[in-house]
Amino acid sequence: MEYQKTVAGIVFFEGEGIYSGKEIRVELHPLRENEGIIFERADLAHRPRIKLSLDKVVALDGAVLITDGKWEITLIEHLLSALHGLEIDNVLVKVFGSEIPLLDGSTFKIVRKIQEKGYLFLPAPRKRLILKRPFEMVNGIGKISLSPASRLKIFASIHFDHPLIGEQSFEFISSPWNYIREISFARTFGFKEILEERKKQGILKGGTLSNAIVIDKEGILNEEGLRSRDEFVRHKILDILGDLFTLGLPLLAEVKACSTGHKLHIEALKNMFKAGYFEEVETRALAFLWISKRKRSIS
């Protein structure tokens, strides 16, 4: 039986908010079993808390936020990706600002901070969501499909009319080791002209080449270059893992995503949730379920 997990102590990181331009501190505090992921606006006097659930999540162009209807925290997807990838079930996220810092555009620094502090296993079995039946949604050029499975497996493909990106695809089988090695280093990316326009409009008040891969018509502006040739599609999987965790529990499914974004991911999850596609199970019940299915298939 797998047990629930939290962080072994307070984990913190700091960075500039790309929307606010302010220096923001984030702290991860241990929680007890079955408390889930809770966000706190620690910069406000009354410190409002918002428990992670799909109905409190909103997808924007290039970001995901959580809100209680009055207060919000933006850019939660990378942190959720790290928690999902490392299989952390319960944690209090104290945010001293209105957004999560982008850091270097990946989750590597968050993962390293969590690893340095360590994990604490809790006296309760892990909970997961299983998918009852297949689902597919198309929105413009984006397409996402999900099928029932005994593990989380993601196949993602992207296409950009740019010689540096072109067509890329990657398949990921979820485990902490695979996440650390294959996904956590992959940075978000953006096109120079779009970023400059958003700065002119006042949408972005912060952000530099240290926060993302920045591309112009000729190539990459970052001196470091790429961390892998297919870093772009690997970051797409990083985003998908974060968006999937807005369900509040890890999902067991085979996911295929073609040219998708946050809005399509969240819309698909909300439609599935509303239609009753998910069932919550504990790991001990899950093991019995898959053994029973295997016996029936053999007989």
N, C-alpha and C positions, 0 to 999 in steps of 0.2 A: 504494500500500500504506500502511495506517495503522500507525504505530509505537506501541509501549507507552509509557506515561507515568508519571512520578512527580513529586513536588514538588521544586522547585529548591533548597530548603534547609529548615531546621527551621521548622516552623509550630507555634505554640502558642496555646492559649486556656485560660481558667480560669473556674470558676464553682462555685456551690454544688450539691452532689448532692442531689436531692430525696428520695432514700431514706435516705442517710446523714446529711444535714445538714452535711457537711464540705466545705470548700473543696478543689476538685480541679483539678489541672493536667493537661492533655493535650498531648502533643507528637507531631507528625507528622514522621517522618524519612524521607529518601529511601532507596529500595532499588533494587537492580539489576533487570534484566529477569528475568521469570519467577519472581520471589520471591513475588508476590501480596500479600495484605493480612495482616499479622501484628500481633496484639495482645500487649502486654507489660504485666504488673502491675509497674510501675516502683516502686511503693511498698513492695514486698516485697524482703527481702534477697537472695534468689536469683533475682529477676526472671523468673519463669516466662513463657514465650511460648506463645501459642496461634495457630496459623495458621488463618485463616478457611476453614471448610468447613462444609457443611450438617449433617454429623453431630455437630458441636460446638455447634450452635445450638439454643436452647430458646425457645419463645414463651410469654410470660406474658400476663395481662390487662393490656394497655396498654403492653407493653414486650417487647424481645427481648434475650436474653443469650447470651454465648458462654462455654463452660466446657471445661476439660480433665478434668473429673471431680473436681477438688479445688478449683481456683481459678476464679473467674468474674468477668466484667465485664458489667454490666447497662446497658441503654439504649444499645445500639450502633446502633440502626436509623437515627437521624438522621445520624450521622457516615457510615454506609455509604451513605445516600441522597446526601449531598454528594459522596462519592468516586465513586459511580456516575454521578451527574448531570454531574460535571466530567470523566468518563472517565479517572480515575486508576486505573491497574492495579496498581501496586506501592507500598506504603508501610508503614512500621513505626509503629504507634500505641502510644506509651508513655503509660500511664494511671497517674497517681499517686493511685490509689484504686480502689474496686470498681465504679464506674459512670462513665458519660460525663455531664458536666453538661448540663442541659437548655437552658441559656442563656436565650434569649427564647422558646423553644418552636419555633423555626424553624431553618433551616440557614444563614440569611443571614450571620451573623457568621463561621461556619466558612468559607463560600465566599469572603467578603471577605478573610479572613486568607490563604487559599490563593492567591487572585489577587494579593495584595500581594507574596507570595514568588515566585510564578511556577511554571512547569512545566519539567520536563526530559524530553525525548524520549530513548528508549532504543533501542539497536540490535537490535530484535527486533519482528516483526509482532505486532499485537494478536491476542489469542485471544478467541473468543466461543463461546457455546453456541447451537446451533440446535435447534429443536423438530421432532421427527420426525413427530408426528401430533397432532391436537387432543386437548384434555383439559378436563374439567369436574368441578367438585366443589361440592356444596351442603352447608351445615352450618347448620341452623336457618334464620334469615332471610338468611344470607349465601350468596352464590353467586359463584364465580370460574371463568372459562373462558379457555383459552389456545389460540391457533391459530398454525401456522407463518407466518412473515413474514420479510421481508428487512431489517426494522428493528424497533425497540421502539416500540410504540404502546399507550398505556393509556387506556381509557375507564373512569371511575369514577363511581358514583352513590351517594348516601347519603340516608337519610330519618330525621329525628328529629321527634318530636311536640313541637316547640317553635317558636313563631312566628318566631324569629330564624333558624332553620335550615331547617326544612321539608324539601323535596326539592331536591337540588342535583346537578348532573352536570358533568363536565369531561373533555375529551379532550386528551391530551398526546402529542406526538411527541418522542421523546428526542433531545436534542442539548444540549451545554453552554449554548449561547445561550438555548434555550427553558427550560432548567432555571433559569438565573439569573433570567430575566425573569418566568417564569410560576409557578414553584413555590417557590423558595428562601425567599421571604418569609413563606410560609404557616405559621402557628403551630398547635401542638397546642391542644386545647381540652378543658375538663372542666366538670362541673356542680358548683356550690358545695357542695351537700349531700353529694355523693359524696366530694369532696376532704376536707371536714371530718370525715366518718366515718372515712376512711383515716388521717387525722392522729390521731384519737382512738384508733384501733387500733394506732398506732405504726408503720404501714406507711410513712407519709411523715413524715420528720423535718425536711425542708426544703421549699422551694417557696413562691412568692409570686405576686402578680399579674404580676410581671415575667417569669415563666417560661411563661405560657400564657394563652389566652383563658379567662376564668372566667365562667360563665353562671349566673344564678339564674332564677327563674320570670319575672321582669320584663324581663331584658335582660342586657347585658354590664357587668361590674363594672370592667373596665379603662377608664381615662380616655381612652386612645388610640383606643378603638373598633376597628372592623375595618379591615384593610388592603385588603380587597376584599370585595364582597358575598358571593362564593362562596369565601372563604378556607378554610372548613371542608372542602369537597371537594378543594380544592387540596392541603390538608395530607394528605388521604387518599392522594393520588397520591405525595406526598413519602414517606409511610410505605411504600407499595407498592414504590417504587424502592429503598428501603433493604432491605426484606425480600427482594426479588428478588436483590440482590447477595450475600445469604448463600450463594448458589451458588458464590461465589468468582470467577466470571467473568460478564460482561454477557450477558444472554439476548436473542436476537432472537425476538420473538413479538408477536402482538396479544393484549392482555390486557383482559378485561372483568371488572370487579369491582363487585358490587352489595351494599352493606351488609356489607362484609367487615371482618376485623380481623387482627391479627398471627397468631393461632392458626390461622385458616383458610389464610392465605397460606403459612405454614411447613409446615403439614400437607400442603397440596397439592403443594408443591415436593418434600417428602420422598417422597411417594407416587410422583410422577413420576420422581424420581431412581432410586428402587428399581426401577421398572418399565422403566427404560431409555428414557425419552422424550427425553433430551438427547444431543447429539453435539458434541464439542469440535472447532472448526476455527480455522485461522489466517485472517487477512483475505485473503491472496493466494489461499488455497484457496476461501474464501468467495466471492470475486469470480468465480472460475472456475465454482463451483457454480451461482450465480444466472444467469450468462451461458449456461451449458449448459441450464438449465431454460427460459430465455427462447427459445433457439433451438428446443428441442423443442416448445414451445407454438406457435411461429410455423409450424413445418413441419407 
